[in-house]
């Protein structure tokens, strides 16, 4: 599966390590973070091709199958609404 990761902090990195390190069947193809320096570092660390500070851009990419929502709780609703808008499956953590 091709995954859009929302959040580049501790939880996002925990799931990225799990997804890419252990399963090896899934690939993070898009990363969103609010801060430019955070999203660039995550993209470099996990070899993610598309990095953005726009949540909608990260979710809307055509290659994305699933969205992993690893954001603070107050941002979950916005993320879920965008997943619905772009017909993407989303997982809240």
C-alpha positions in Angstrom: 0.0 0.0 0.0 1.0 3.6 -0.6 0.7 5.7 2.5 0.4 9.4 3.2 1.8 10.0 6.6 0.3 13.0 8.4 2.7 14.1 11.1 6.4 13.9 11.3 6.8 13.8 15.1 7.3 10.9 17.5 4.1 9.0 16.6 4.7 9.5 12.9 8.2 8.2 13.1 7.1 5.3 15.3 4.6 4.2 12.6 7.0 4.9 9.8 9.6 2.6 11.4 7.0 -0.1 11.8 5.6 0.2 8.3 8.8 0.4 6.4 11.1 -1.5 8.7 9.1 -4.5 9.6 6.4 -5.1 7.0 8.3 -4.0 3.9 5.1 -4.2 1.9 4.0 -0.7 2.5 5.6 2.5 1.3 5.2 6.1 2.6 4.8 8.1 -0.6 3.7 11.4 0.9 4.5 13.2 4.2 2.7 16.2 5.7 4.0 18.4 8.6 3.2 21.9 9.6 6.8 23.0 9.7 9.0 23.0 6.6 12.1 21.8 8.4 10.3 18.9 10.0 8.7 17.7 6.8 12.1 17.9 4.9 13.9 15.9 7.6 11.2 13.2 7.7 11.3 12.9 3.9 15.1 12.6 3.9 15.2 10.1 6.8 12.5 7.8 5.3 13.2 8.5 1.6 9.7 9.9 0.9 9.3 11.4 -2.5 6.7 14.0 -1.8 6.9 16.3 1.3 4.5 19.2 1.9 3.2 21.6 4.6 -0.3 21.3 3.0 -2.4 18.5 4.5 -4.7 18.4 1.5 -1.9 18.1 -1.0 -0.4 15.1 1.0 -3.8 13.3 1.0 -5.0 14.1 -2.5 -2.1 12.6 -4.4 -3.4 9.9 -6.8 -0.9 7.3 -5.7 -2.0 7.4 -2.0 -4.1 4.4 -0.9 -4.2 5.0 2.8 -3.7 7.9 5.1 -2.0 7.4 8.5 -3.1 10.2 10.8 -0.4 10.7 13.4 -1.3 14.3 14.4 -2.3 16.0 17.6 -5.9 15.2 18.5 -7.2 18.6 17.7 -6.2 18.1 14.0 -7.8 14.7 13.5 -11.2 16.1 12.4 -9.7 18.2 9.6 -7.6 15.2 8.4 -10.6 12.8 8.4 -12.8 15.4 6.5 -10.0 15.7 3.9 -9.7 11.9 3.6 -13.5 11.7 2.9 -13.3 14.5 0.4 -10.6 12.7 -1.6 -12.0 9.2 -1.0 -9.0 7.9 0.9 -9.0 5.4 3.8 -7.7 6.9 7.0 -6.4 5.5 10.2 -6.3 7.6 13.4 -3.6 7.1 16.0 
